[in-house]
Amino acid sequence: MKINYILILISIAFVMASCGAKEEPVKTETPVEETVVLKEVIEEPVVEEVVEVIPPQPKKIIVKNGEWLYDIARDQYGDFHDWRKIYEANKDKISNPDIIHPGMELVLPE
């Protein structure tokens, strides 16, 4: 019985060995270097856009009869303590911050 078993194993091994596919060596091609010669340079047009930057114009107001700098500051900035900003921006027109006249054109800084 052992002999039959050994003969069966040998025959199975022989069949499996003979059934295996033979591998052929893989052929690889050597890459060919190509040289490309540029015959003509094509230039794309350059589009330039000129943008004129206009600085923001300061807001100006005309003083009304009975107005004070703190009235204008409260109306324009929401806080009457900002009257000094208006005074500093208009020192060339206002010599005394307590005295402004109707019709004066004042610059309101940002």
QUIFEN-V503638 format. One record per residue. RES is the residue in three letters. SS is DSSP state (alpha for helix, beta for strand, coil for the rest). Layout:
res->RES ss->SS
res->RES ss->SS
This chain:
res->MET ss->coil
res->LYS ss->alpha
res->ILE ss->alpha
res->ASN ss->alpha
res->TYR ss->alpha
res->ILE ss->alpha
res->LEU ss->alpha
res->ILE ss->alpha
res->LEU ss->alpha
res->ILE ss->alpha
res->SER ss->alpha
res->ILE ss->alpha
res->ALA ss->alpha
res->PHE ss->alpha
res->VAL ss->alpha
res->MET ss->alpha
res->ALA ss->alpha
res->SER ss->alpha
res->CYS ss->alpha
res->GLY ss->coil
res->ALA ss->coil
res->LYS ss->coil
res->GLU ss->coil
res->GLU ss->coil
res->PRO ss->coil
res->VAL ss->coil
res->LYS ss->coil
res->THR ss->coil
res->GLU ss->coil
res->THR ss->coil
res->PRO ss->coil
res->VAL ss->coil
res->GLU ss->coil
res->GLU ss->coil
res->THR ss->coil
res->VAL ss->coil
res->VAL ss->coil
res->LEU ss->coil
res->LYS ss->coil
res->GLU ss->coil
res->VAL ss->coil
res->ILE ss->coil
res->GLU ss->coil
res->GLU ss->coil
res->PRO ss->coil
res->VAL ss->coil
res->VAL ss->coil
res->GLU ss->coil
res->GLU ss->coil
res->VAL ss->coil
res->VAL ss->coil
res->GLU ss->coil
res->VAL ss->coil
res->ILE ss->coil
res->PRO ss->coil
res->PRO ss->coil
res->GLN ss->coil
res->PRO ss->coil
res->LYS ss->beta
res->LYS ss->beta
res->ILE ss->beta
res->ILE ss->beta
res->VAL ss->coil
res->LYS ss->coil
res->ASN ss->coil
res->GLY ss->coil
res->GLU ss->coil
res->TRP ss->coil
res->LEU ss->alpha
res->TYR ss->alpha
res->ASP ss->alpha
res->ILE ss->alpha
res->ALA ss->alpha
res->ARG ss->alpha
res->ASP ss->alpha
res->GLN ss->alpha
res->TYR ss->alpha
res->GLY ss->coil
res->ASP ss->coil
res->PHE ss->alpha
res->HIS ss->alpha
res->ASP ss->alpha
res->TRP ss->alpha
res->ARG ss->alpha
res->LYS ss->alpha
res->ILE ss->alpha
res->TYR ss->alpha
res->GLU ss->alpha
res->ALA ss->alpha
res->ASN ss->coil
res->LYS ss->coil
res->ASP ss->coil
res->LYS ss->coil
res->ILE ss->coil
res->SER ss->coil
res->ASN ss->coil
res->PRO ss->coil
res->ASP ss->coil
res->ILE ss->coil
res->ILE ss->coil
res->HIS ss->coil
res->PRO ss->coil
res->GLY ss->coil
res->MET ss->coil
res->GLU ss->beta
res->LEU ss->beta
res->VAL ss->beta
res->LEU ss->beta
res->PRO ss->coil
res->GLU ss->coil
